Amino acid sequence: MNKKVKISMLVLMGFLAITSCGKKETAPTEESTEVNETTEGEGQAATAVSNVLVVEGNDQMQFNTSELRAIAGKPITLTLKHVGKIPKEAMGHNLVILQQGTDEAAFAAKAITAKETDYIPASEKASIIAHTKLLGGGEEDTIEFTIDKKGTYNFLCTFPGHFAMMKGVLIVE
């Protein structure tokens, strides 16, 4: 709400600065502010109810989001896009969704030693809900899975050294 108020004030100040040379019109400013707030709210609601998720990973070892939301009991389609240019041998990305209660750091430590399976440790299969392939720059992978239990599930990139910066949560409502 604070962000909306600040944006509204900036819009109002800009409008007053433009119209201060002549006539003073405040009604259109209030009307456009209302439209902006409604649009923002609708966009957030649309994102919250969608089980079609897209995450981007880049050459700076970052996902474009640290929070995803989905609805429990319905199929989730998740696409990981590596929007960088560096090949997977040097800057590979994947996205692994872990079962609740899994120790992320311990999982990531085991993943580092699993180069032959694209950093998905076979010994930890029971801890994994779903995962993408390891991708290089310009590649993408789409996976489908369902989570029946509401809750918060951690996700991370298991490429060596990426876990510290490339992680987040999937909130299943």
C-alpha positions in Angstrom: 0.0 0.0 0.0 2.9 2.4 0.7 4.2 1.9 -2.8 0.8 2.7 -4.2 0.6 5.9 -2.2 4.1 7.0 -3.3 3.3 6.3 -7.0 0.0 8.1 -6.6 1.7 11.1 -5.1 4.3 11.2 -7.9 1.6 11.0 -10.5 -0.3 13.8 -8.8 2.8 16.0 -8.4 3.7 15.5 -12.1 0.2 16.3 -13.2 0.0 19.4 -11.1 3.4 20.6 -12.4 2.2 20.2 -16.0 -1.1 21.9 -15.4 0.1 24.7 -13.0 0.8 27.0 -16.0 -2.8 27.2 -16.8 -5.9 25.5 -15.5 -5.9 23.2 -12.5 -7.6 19.8 -13.0 -7.6 17.3 -10.2 -10.4 15.0 -11.1 -8.5 13.3 -14.0 -5.5 12.7 -11.8 -7.7 10.9 -9.2 -9.3 8.9 -11.9 -6.1 7.8 -13.4 -4.7 6.9 -10.0 -7.7 4.7 -9.4 -7.2 2.9 -12.7 -3.5 2.2 -11.9 -4.4 0.7 -8.5 -7.1 -1.5 -10.0 -4.7 -2.7 -12.7 -2.0 -3.5 -10.2 -4.4 -5.5 -8.0 -5.8 -7.4 -11.0 -2.3 -8.3 -12.2 -1.3 -9.7 -8.7 -4.5 -11.7 -8.5 -4.0 -13.2 -12.0 -0.4 -14.3 -11.0 -1.6 -15.9 -7.7 -4.1 -18.2 -9.3 -2.0 -19.4 -12.2 -0.3 -22.8 -12.1 1.7 -21.9 -15.2 5.0 -20.6 -13.9 8.0 -19.2 -15.8 11.4 -18.6 -14.1 14.5 -17.1 -15.8 18.1 -17.6 -14.8 20.9 -15.4 -16.1 24.6 -15.2 -16.4 24.9 -13.3 -13.1 23.7 -16.4 -11.2 20.2 -15.0 -10.4 16.7 -16.2 -10.8 14.3 -13.4 -11.8 12.1 -14.3 -8.8 12.5 -15.7 -5.4 8.8 -16.5 -4.8 6.3 -18.5 -6.9 2.7 -19.3 -6.1 0.5 -22.2 -7.2 -2.8 -23.9 -6.3 -2.7 -27.2 -4.4 -4.0 -30.3 -6.2 -3.8 -28.9 -9.7 -1.1 -29.6 -12.3 1.7 -27.1 -12.3 3.6 -26.3 -15.4 7.0 -24.7 -14.7 9.3 -23.4 -17.4 12.9 -22.5 -16.7 14.6 -20.2 -19.2 18.3 -19.6 -19.2 18.4 -16.1 -20.6 22.2 -15.8 -20.5 24.7 -16.8 -23.2 27.3 -18.8 -21.3 27.3 -22.6 -21.9 26.1 -25.0 -19.2 29.6 -26.3 -18.5 30.5 -22.9 -17.1 27.1 -21.4 -16.1 24.5 -24.1 -16.0 21.2 -23.6 -14.3 18.5 -26.0 -13.2 15.6 -25.6 -10.8 15.0 -28.2 -8.1 11.9 -28.2 -5.9 12.5 -29.9 -2.6 10.1 -31.7 -0.2 9.2 -29.7 2.9 11.7 -30.2 5.7 14.7 -30.9 3.4 17.9 -29.2 4.5 18.8 -27.1 1.5 22.5 -26.6 2.4 23.0 -30.4 2.9 21.2 -31.1 -0.4 23.3 -28.6 -2.3 26.5 -30.0 -0.8 25.6 -33.5 -2.1 24.5 -32.0 -5.5 28.0 -30.6 -6.0 29.4 -34.1 -6.2 26.8 -35.3 -8.7 28.3 -33.9 -11.9 27.5 -37.1 -13.9 23.8 -36.7 -13.2 23.7 -32.9 -13.9 24.1 -32.1 -10.2 20.9 -34.0 -9.2 22.1 -36.4 -6.5 20.6 -39.9 -6.9 20.9 -40.5 -3.2 18.4 -37.6 -2.6 15.6 -38.7 -4.9 13.1 -38.8 -2.0 13.8 -35.2 -1.2 12.9 -33.9 -4.7 9.4 -33.1 -5.9 10.5 -32.1 -9.4 13.5 -30.7 -11.3 14.4 -29.3 -14.7 17.3 -30.4 -16.8 20.6 -28.5 -16.5 20.5 -25.7 -19.1 23.1 -23.5 -20.8 22.6 -20.0 -22.2 19.6 -19.7 -24.5 18.0 -23.0 -23.5 14.8 -23.8 -21.6 13.0 -26.7 -20.1 9.4 -27.2 -19.1 8.3 -29.7 -16.4 4.8 -30.7 -15.1 4.0 -31.9 -11.6 1.3 -31.7 -8.9 1.6 -30.8 -5.2 -1.4 -31.8 -3.2 -0.4 -30.5 0.2 -0.6 -26.8 0.9 2.6 -25.2 2.2 6.0 -23.7 1.4 8.5 -25.6 -0.7 12.1 -24.5 -1.3 13.6 -24.4 -4.8 17.2 -23.9 -5.8 19.8 -24.2 -8.6 22.2 -27.1 -7.8 25.0 -26.1 -10.2 28.2 -25.7 -8.0 28.3 -22.3 -6.3 24.9 -21.2 -7.4 22.8 -22.3 -4.3 23.8 -19.2 -2.3 22.2 -16.8 -4.8 19.7 -18.9 -6.8 17.0 -20.1 -4.4 13.4 -19.2 -3.5 10.1 -20.6 -2.3 7.1 -22.1 -4.0 4.0 -21.3 -2.0 1.2 -23.8 -2.6 -2.2 -22.4 -1.5 
